[in-house]
Amino acid sequence: MLKNKIIITFFGLSAALLFISALVGSIGLPGSQGPLIIRFDKFAHEADLIGDFRTVFAFGITVSFMVLVNFLLAREIYYRERFLSYIIAAATLIVSFLFLIAVSGIVAVN
């Protein structure tokens, strides 16, 4: 599986997007320990979900763990079901991109 360029590219891009998300979060979020707005409801004009830096960090750890588990799963099923391995790799790239959008949104609101 490690010789398959498509899967390695998808997981490499996923890791790069996670790294960019970490950079955006660490540079863009304020350094104070005050509350951060995680989700803002534009219709009610109020914050729905408030957390701190640890909450955003926990989101990142969760997504990183998911990427690792998906990589191990794709590696395990590659020789039995190659197409499913491609789907897992592509879905992981999409989730990493959505996490980058979420971190960018949190930074923009705060």
C-alpha positions in Angstrom: 0.0 0.0 0.0 2.8 2.4 0.7 3.7 2.3 -3.0 0.3 3.4 -4.1 0.6 7.1 -4.9 -3.0 8.0 -4.6 -3.5 6.8 -1.1 -0.2 8.3 0.1 -1.1 11.6 -1.5 -4.5 11.7 0.1 -3.1 10.9 3.6 -0.2 13.3 3.1 -2.5 16.1 2.1 -4.6 15.2 5.2 -1.6 15.5 7.4 -0.6 18.8 5.7 -4.1 20.2 6.3 -4.0 19.2 9.9 -0.6 21.0 10.3 -2.0 24.1 8.6 -5.0 24.0 10.9 -2.7 23.8 13.9 -0.8 26.8 12.6 -4.0 28.8 11.9 -5.3 28.0 15.4 -2.0 28.7 17.2 -1.4 32.0 15.4 -5.0 33.3 15.1 -6.5 32.5 18.5 -5.9 35.0 21.3 -3.3 34.0 23.9 -5.5 34.8 26.9 -7.2 32.1 28.9 -10.6 33.6 28.4 -13.6 32.0 26.8 -13.6 31.4 23.0 -16.7 31.4 20.8 -16.8 28.0 19.2 -20.2 28.3 17.5 -22.1 31.5 16.8 -25.8 31.5 15.8 -26.3 34.2 13.3 -30.1 34.1 13.5 -30.3 34.6 17.3 -27.1 36.7 17.3 -25.6 34.9 20.3 -22.9 32.3 21.0 -24.2 28.8 21.2 -21.1 27.0 22.2 -18.4 28.6 24.3 -15.1 26.9 25.2 -11.4 27.6 25.7 -8.2 26.8 24.0 -8.3 23.3 25.3 -11.6 22.7 23.5 -10.1 23.6 20.2 -7.0 21.6 21.0 -9.2 18.6 21.8 -11.0 18.9 18.4 -7.5 18.8 16.8 -6.4 15.7 18.8 -9.7 14.0 17.9 -9.3 14.7 14.1 -5.6 13.6 14.2 -6.6 10.4 15.9 -9.3 9.8 13.3 -6.7 10.3 10.5 -4.4 7.9 12.1 -7.1 5.2 12.6 -8.3 5.7 9.0 -4.7 5.3 7.7 -4.3 2.1 9.6 -7.7 0.8 8.5 -6.9 1.7 4.8 -3.5 -0.1 5.1 -5.2 -3.1 6.6 -7.9 -3.6 4.0 -5.8 -2.4 1.0 -5.1 -5.9 -0.4 -8.6 -7.2 0.2 -10.7 -4.3 -1.0 -8.6 -1.6 -2.8 -11.6 0.6 -3.7 -12.8 0.9 -0.1 -9.3 1.9 0.8 -9.5 4.7 -1.7 -12.8 5.8 -0.3 -11.4 5.9 3.2 -8.5 8.0 2.1 -10.6 10.5 0.2 -13.1 10.8 3.1 -10.2 11.5 5.4 -9.0 14.3 3.2 -12.5 15.8 3.1 -12.7 15.7 6.9 -9.3 17.3 7.3 -10.4 20.1 5.0 -13.6 20.6 6.9 -11.6 20.8 10.1 -9.4 23.5 8.6 -12.6 25.4 7.7 -13.9 25.0 11.3 -10.7 26.2 12.8 -10.7 29.2 10.4 -14.2 30.0 11.4 -13.4 29.9 15.1 -10.4 32.1 14.5 -12.5 34.5 12.5 -15.2 34.8 15.2 -12.8 35.4 17.9 
